[in-house]
Every structure is written in C-alpha cells, then in structure tokens.
Amino acid sequence: MLKLVLPLCLLATPAAALAQASECRLPAQIARPHIEGPTAEEPRRVLPIGSYTLAISWSPQYCAGPAGRKDDFQCSGRHGRFGFTLHGLWPDGYGKQWPQYCKPAAPLSRKLIQQHLCSTPSVQLIQHEWVKHGTCMPTTPDRFFALSRRHYQALRYPDMKVLARRPALTARAFAEAFAAENKGLTADMMRVTATRDNWLSEVWLCMDRKLRYTRCPAHQGGVKPGTMLRIAPPA
C-alpha cells in the first residue's frame, strides 16, 4: 500500500506559477477502473489522424462543483493542491469528427495508473483517455501516457492568483497571458472553455501531426474571445 509524496518542481521563477500540483500524495489504495467502450451516443470511429489536442483542466473550478465536492483525492486538500490537471491528448481528424474507441481495451494496470495519477487525478479518467483516445494511436498505454504527460509537464503558466483577481478578464486576454509563458505558443493556438456562467473550465491546445503547436481550426470550439472570463482562485 504505497503512500508517496511527489513534488513537481518544474519552474525556474515564481512569476510563472506552476499551477499544476504543488505536491501530490497518492492514496494508500488505488482502485481498479472499470471497462469502457463505445455506446450509441459515443460510437466507434476509426479515422485518419489529422492533428491533436492537448486538453488541461482547471482543478479549482472542478472542485467548486458538485462532483468535486465528493472527490476526496483531487479536492479535499489532503492529497495535495492541484491547479491545471491533464485531461488528455486527443487525436483529431481532418474535419469536425475525430477518431475514438478504435480498439477494445482491458483495464489498465494499477502500476501505470499510479505513475500518472498526480497528473490526471482520476483513476477512471485515465482509463477513459486510453480507451477513447489512446487506442486510436499506434502506441501502447505506457507510451501514450508518457507522451501526454511530457507535453503537459512542459507547460508554463501565468500567475493564476493574479488573473483570478482581475475584475475584467476576457478569454482572449487570458489566452494571451497563457501563451506569453510558453515559447512557440500564441493565443490563436488554444481554445478556452468555460461553464455556462463563464468560469474557466479547460484550455485546449491545438497541435499538428508532429505535436507542434498550431493555429486552431474554426470548428474547435471554446468560448468567444471577447467573453468575460471568471477564474476560481487556486488554493
């Protein structure tokens, strides 16, 4: 029954606040995920890969909602303080549709889940990301999650506490502040998603087939650049 403390020290300066996890204490027991697969609403689609999306979630917003209030690992504070977490690396198609659930997949091993739980703090989400997205890439679970985490951990962030206090922050201004911390990234290479009342939910980073940042297609989604964005403050 492992209980580890994993510091994630990836920043050179305090100004570019990490906003991932300041520390992460794995739970004593790691549950086994249940098997997922395609459904009538989420069918199997085998399509060529035209690009990728790296999706990260703002944990304070998740923890402020009803699901987060029941999530002891990610939201209680007893296992660490999470900022941006890794939702996943998604292969996209050449148009509005994307490949998904390309092959059946067994439950992932506890060892693999343990390795990535501090980046994606949900056992079932880790399983889901492999089944829905990873199986559509020519890779293995170990390589898929290592690749996803490498790109996630390379990200740098603006000071989220400062941005959360801004009385008038547009989605465009947030994207520009985010891009300024990451070489080769510009505001039009990401989409900002939010709740219905415009609280920051996720950031989607658009990538080409070589996993380099690229301008997002028009259909990528997200809120409009002029949307007034609110940010749940980090702990």
Secondary structure, 3 states (H helix, E strand, C coil): CCCCECCCCCCCCCCCCCCCECCCECCCCCCCCCCCCCCCCCCCECCCCCEEEEEEEEHHHHHHCHHHHCCHHHHCCCCCCECEEEEEEEEECCCCCCCECCCCCCCCCHHHHHHHCCCCCCHHHHHHHHHHCHHHCCCCHHHHHHHHHHHHHCCCCCCHHHHHHCCCCEHHHHHHHHHHCCCCCCHHHEEEEECCCCEEEEEEEEECCCCCECCCCHHHCCCCCCCECECCCCC
